Amino acid sequence: MTVVLVHGNPETPAVWDLLVPHLDRGPVVRLAPPGFGAPVPEGFGGTVLEYRDWLIRELEPIVAAEGPVDLVGHDWGGGHAVNVATARPDLLRSWVSDVVGIFDPDYVWHELAQAWQQPGVGEQAVAGMLAAGPTARAERLSGFGMAAPVAERIAAAFDETMTDSILRLYRSAAQPVMAELGKDLEKAAARPGLALVPSEDHMVGTEQQRHRAAARAGARVEVLAGLGHWWMTQDPERAAAVLNRFWAEV
């Protein structure tokens, strides 16, 4: 059974490097969203719905050749995964997301996201990230819990294409956009879902919001106690065990 991994911001497929060796099924396909470790196609506007449609287009040939996939999304990749689960559940055998809370009607974007969503302020913020250089960026990511070797690879890939993609994506997702998309959460229950809830990740909704959204999506909840936003680099063996167990029970 094909496993498809989709990462988020400000990341590349390297975020999965430590996790993949512990997954007990495959093949494993890592899809890089446009602008986040992959080129941006001509005419691609970088909105939430355009990323959803991009992922659908990427999944269709895989499914045609090999059957429905086990989709795992992290950060914005988790948002894209939920949007695919509500729009095209026929492409999926199962889905996993660690950001289901952002679809709760009461979700408020975190402080940095709100800065990116403001014209002028957002441009200054991403310009500062770019000017900091790869070493400082890697240290910042490590300070937030990303494993150092992975942080170094991801920080080196940060460029102007990614900064532009960040602004486009977050501005397209300013509330009430996510709340409106969340009105379709129940449709995700058409396929088995797993909502990962790292206890130390405070950017993707409160614990109540995450549990409430997971219930609406018909997803089981797995709390990753002690882990944060980059759980797949902090304890890849435990994270893989959670995924392997979920897939075995689907």
N, C-alpha and C positions, 0 to 999 in steps of 0.2 A: 504494500500500500504506500503510495507516494505521500511524503510529508513535505508541505510547502511552508517555508518560514519567511515572514515579512517583517522587516525592522522599521524603525521610526526615525526620529529627529534627536540630535544631529548625527546620525549614525550611517554606517555602511554594513554590508553583510558580515563584516568581521565581528560584529557583536555576538554572533552565534558560534564563534570558533571553539569555545571551551565546552559548549553544550553538545554539539553534534556528535562527537565521538561516543557519547553515553546513550544516544537514542537507539532503541532496539529494533527499529524498522526503517524502511526506506524503499526506494531511493529518497534522498533528501535534496530538495530544490530550494535554493535561497533566491528570492526575488527582491531586487533592489528597486524601490520606487523612484521614478524620475526625479533627478536632482539630489538624491540621497545615495550616492555611489553609482548612479547610472545617468546617462545623458538625458536631457529633456527634449522630447520630440518637438518638432516644429508645430506651432499652434496649440501646444499644451499649456493650459492656463494655470494649472497647479491648484485647482479647487478641490474641496473634499469629494464632491461627486465625480470629478474627473479622475481622482485617484481610485475611487471605487470602480469606475468603468475600466481604468487601466488594469486593475487586478483581475477583473472578470475576463478581459481579453487575454491576459497571461494564462489564466487557469483553463480556459476553454480548450486549447489544443492538448494540454496535459490530460484533461478529463476524457477527451475524445480518444486518446491513445491508451490510457491506463485506468480510467474510471475515476469516480469521485475521490477527492484528496482529503487528507487530514491537514487543515489549515491552522497555523499558529501565528498570531500577530502580537508584536510587542510595540508599546508606545503608539505612534500613529499607525503602525502596521496593525496593531490591535483594533484601532478604529476602522481601518479599511476592512479588516476581517469581519467585524460585526456588520458593516454595511453590505458586504457580499452575502453574509448569512441571511440578512433580511430581504435582499433583492434576488439572489440566485442560489437558494439552498440546494438546488439540483447539482451544483458543482462540488458539493462537500459531502464527505462521509461524516466529518466532525469539524468543530471549530474551537479555537482557544484564543482568549483575549485577556490581557492584563489591564485594560483600560475601560471596561464596560461601564464604569461609573460616570464617564464623561457624557453618557447618553441620558443620565437622570435629569429630569426637568429642573432640579434645583442646583445642578452643577455650576460652579463658578470657576472660570479659568484661573490658573495659578498666576502669580505676579509677573513672571517673565513673559508668559504667553500674552498677558494683557499689554505689556510693553511692546511686544512685536506687533500687536494689532493696532497700535496707534501710529498714524503717519508721522514721520520725522523721528519720533522716539524709537520706533522699531528699526529704522535705518541706522540710527546711531548705535543701537545695541548690537546689531549684527556686525557693523563695521568694527566695533571694539573687539568682538570675538575673533574676527579675522585678523586684526592687527596684533592681537596678543601673541600669535605664533603658535606652532604645534606643541612646543614643550609646555608652555603655560596652559594651553587648552587641555593637554593630557593630564596635567596635574590637577586641573579643575575637575575633570571627569572622574579621576581617581578619588578626589576628595568627596565626591558624591556617591562613591561606592563601586564604580566600575573597576574591574581588575586592570592593573597597570599595563600589562602587555596588550590588552585589547584597546585600552584608552589611547595608547601610543599610535596604533594603527588607524583608529578612527580620527584622532586629532590631525593626523597628517593628511587626511583626505578632505578636510574642511576647506571649502573654496567659495568663490563668489556665486557659483551656480547654486550651492546649497543655501547661502544666505538669502538669495532671491526666492528660492523655493520655500524657505521657512516663512518669509513674510507673506507670500501668496497663500500658502496653506492656512496659516493661522488667521489671516484676515478673512478668508472665506468661511472660517468656522466660528467667527464671533457669535456669541449668543444673540438671538435665540436659535441659531442654525442647528446646534447640536441637540437642543431640546426638541426641535421639530423632527430631526432624524430619529430621535429616541421614541417618537410616537409609534414607530414600526417595530420596536424591540420584540414584541410577541411573535413576529414572523420568524425570528431566529430560532425559535423552539422547534421548527420543522426538522432540524438536525441536532444531534447531541452536542451540547456546548459545555465548555469549562471556563469559568471565570477565575483567573488567578488573582489573589489578593495579597501581595507582599505587604507585610504589616508596617514597614518603614517607608513605603512610597506614599508621600503626601501630596502628590501633584495631580492625581487622577480621581479625585473625589473622596469624600469621607467614607468611613467604613459602612455607614448606613446607606449612603448612596450606591456604593458598589454592590452591596448585598441586595438592595432593592432592585437595581437594574438587572442583576443576574437572575433574580427570581422571575422578573417579567420576561426575560429571554429564555426561560426554561433551562438555564445552565446550572450545573452543580458548581459549588464554590470550594476552592482549595486555598486556605490561608497559608502563606509562606512566612511563618513566624521568623522575625529577625532579619528578613531580607528586604532590600529596597528596590528602587526602580530598575536596577540592572541585576536582577536576581539570577539571570542565566550566566553571569560572569562571577557572581559572588559564591554560589554553591551549585555549580553545574551538575554534579552528581545527584543532589537532592532534587533539583529542578527536573532533570531528565527522568528520574524515578516517578515523579508525579505525572509527567506526560505519558510515560510508558504504561503506567497503571490505568490511566484514563482510557487510552487507546485499547488496551486489552479488554476493558469492560464495555466498550461501545458495541 
